[in-house]
Amino acid sequence: MNIPSRSITFLSFLLSSFSFSFVLSRNLSYLKQGSSLFVDDWHTSLVSPSGSFSCGFYPVGINAFAFSIWFSFDKTIAWTANRDRPVNGKGSWVSLRHGGGLVLFDFDGTMIWSTQIISTNKINRAQLLDSGNLVITDLSGIMLWKSFDNPTDTLLPYQGITKDNKLVSSAAKGVISSGYYQLYFDSNNILQLIYDSPNLTSIYWPDPFNKWWVNNRTAYNNSRIGVFDDLGYFMGSDNLRFKSSDYGAHVMRRLTLDYDGNLRLYSLNESAKTWSVSWLALSQPCQVHGICGQYGLCVYKPELQCICPLGFDVLDPNDWRKGCKPTFNITCHSAGQVRFVELAHTDFWGFDFNYTRLLSFHTCKKICLRDCSCQAFGYKKGSGECYPKITLINGRYSQNTMQTIYWKVPRSFKAPKISIYETNPHNCSAISEVHFMNYSALELRKKNVGKQTWIYLYSFACSVFVVEALFIFVGWWFIWRERKQEIRENHYETVSCSFRRFTYKELERATNRFKNELGRGGSGIVYKGTMEEERLIAVKKLHGVSQGGEEFFAELNIIGRINHMNLVRIRGFCSEGAHRLLVYDFVEKGSLDNVLFDSSSKHLLRWRRRCKIAVGVAKGLAYLHHECLEWVIHCDVKPENILLDDEFEPKITDFGLVKLLNRNSCGQELSRIHGTRGYIAPEWASNLPITGKADVYSYGVVLLEILRGMRISDWVLQDGEEEDQVEMILGRWVSSIKERLKKSGQGSPCAWVEELIDPSLNGDFNSAEASMMVKVALSCVEEERSRRPNMADVVRMLQSYDAE
């Protein structure tokens, strides 16, 4: 049968097209010595045996490619050979050669990158392993080179950071070129994050204000290595320890130094195929240095945003690292030709050419005036701390910052009265107006003196008219009262500018007129609600106008600055008349007490979940006590204030009764007893100053309840004993348990630990781990608070079993 030539031609075209498409999508298990990968055929790549990772040419721009390793499912880059020198999209290639190993060439034959292997062994092949490690081996299978020794901005499980390498962030989001942030071991053997720009270098993690031992690091181990395993646990030779929030096997993870300077551990959600943050180095992004450049200020509204102070313009809106430029000329004026404008609640970290305590404001001002290099000075009232500054970078604005910056400007400069947030403060859904720069307090006093003089003269002239004077007085009194209320509302709006503001009608509609009650406590009632987009919310309606208002401001101030996976985060608020309400994300499983003490649902809390909850609650409290800018004491830690999400991750809630204490004066007393019977530390009744150890005691009680599966009052009280004696009886019970521990000696814990563990577990628990947790709980409920550990120690003790 004759086939027409046209049909043969068409059939040949189809076959060739199919073959070409097949070649384009071809995956290689390894690259032999003498073989090459070509950028023109960039769909062809090396693939790990499981298919999790790919390696080849990756498009990074228009006609620009990098030789990289990436996660196959979403193309997230894990390593790049030529991040700062991409090759042309036409004619470039990479070859595995006998001399040098892998060599990357640009289109014109210029060598861009090489593994530079120096070995007498004959190179056999390059292969991508399931770990994401690209290795070059010889004929005997000996590794001659591996990508794990040369990380870029990401570490994979069991890939170590050592004294010989470092992580370098990318320059910007979606860009692979090197940025200014680095993670490396310094000469003191401490793993640290550093901002390293062409103009300056500064360390920002761990806290540079503290010595290494205060940061719980050690400088005595010079091995300089840090690595995290496939369970999500990181261990460094400098004693740096952390664990992913979803600690466990069968989860894909990566540790990445992101473009914004924060170090984050990411975990892959297999079902959604998305990455989520399971640990991060800095919960407050404004702590990262250089993020807003010179003269720039980092603020939250509620997300991080860089702004320029009044009198400054941004240099490049697309790159805030370049900072701001002054609209006035900064030169060495004489003292009579300059003045200062103030920025309240502001700090520019570092670069002080002097530091002195117990100075008056005028003395500090004179120090800056006398020195031409002084651009500004920071001053803290009360302590008299003076910080003259030669460089203004790492600026941060927060209502919690007690320092004021006084900026040197020419006397002719007039600061316009412009707000940071240009919105309508009278609109209930709008972000409030915050004036960021004003005249110095000294100049305001001078202006006010002049105004008051005219007022006195006018009052004297009109004093003969008694009726008119009385009328004026009454009128001013009403104005003053309205102004006072306006100031109060403005203060409130300033505090709450980071959140969505709801109207009372919106929340009434969302909660179906507050019919679905979730729970109630000393500060208010919580209702379930639904927003228009079908998103579930929890609305807390505070009790009482005055008392609720105080708690409202406390919660709004505190929760707005806190961001931790084990703490509930506020999403919005309402303040209308006497109504004070807070809006949270709805947490699916409800409170811990509903699951732990309910026999019908207790089966959900198997041993591993109980351990996860215990560690999560400890982490949340440790964050409040040790990592916040302010020391936050919860004061009412109990199962009702611990919520569980779908993954049984605990989230601590109810900060309405907390007390903020200055870290330098932790002996301050709270005004009245807070807490719930059975969880209150003994020092409350003794009228002693309250510290974080009160939360430690409450946590110890909660931990015992998690282990036993019942209320502490139901556990330790005998027939005829009153519930108001539970704390005293608990103390006796703890003493008796300790005596039994001493008698048991160093033998197996099984003999006594089973008596303290929930019988519903049917013995399905780790005895050694349970023994450790019981000992931690007992140490937390010591009657003498000085013998209790702090929450950071509790976290370390609980995690020590996993680390062994």
Secondary structure, 3 states (H helix, E strand, C coil): CCCCHHHHHHHHHHHHHHHHHHHHCCEECEEECCCEEEHHHCCCEEECCCCCEEEEEEEEECCEEEEEEEECCCCCEEEECCCCCCEECCCCEEEEECCEEEEEECCCCCEEEECCECCCCCEEEEEECCCCCEEEEECCCCEEEEHHHCCCCEECCCCCEECCCCEEEECCCCCCCEEEEEEEECCCCCEEEEEECCCCEEEEECCCCCCCCCCCCCCCCCCCEEEECCCCEEEECCCCEEECCCCCCCCCEEEEECCCCCEEEEEEECCCCEEEEEEECCCCHHHCCCCCCCCCEEEECCCEEEECCCCEEECCCCCHHHCEEECCCCCCCCHHHEEEEEECCEEECCCECCCECCCCHHHHHHHHHHCCCCCEEEEECCCCEEEEECCCCCEEECCCCCCEEEEEEECCCCCCCCECCCCCCCCCCCCCCCECCEECHHHHHHHHHHHHHHHHHHHHHHCCCHHHHHHHHHHHHHHHHHHHHHHHHHHHHHHCCCCEECCHHHHHHHCCCCCCEEEECCCEEEEEEECCCCCEEEEEEECCHHHHHHHHHHHHHHHHHCCCCCECCEEEEEEECCEEEEEEECCCCCEHHHHHCCCCCHHHCCHHHHHHHHHHHHHHHHHHHHHCCCEEECCCCCHHHEEECCCCCEEECCCCCCEEECHHHCCCCCCCCCCCCCCCCHHHHCCCCCCCHHHHHHHHHHHHHHHHCCCHHHHHCCCCCCHHHHHHHHHHHHHHHHHHHHHHCCCCCHHHHHHHCCHHHCCCCCHHHHHHHHHHHHHHCCCCHHHCCCHHHHHHHHHHHHHC
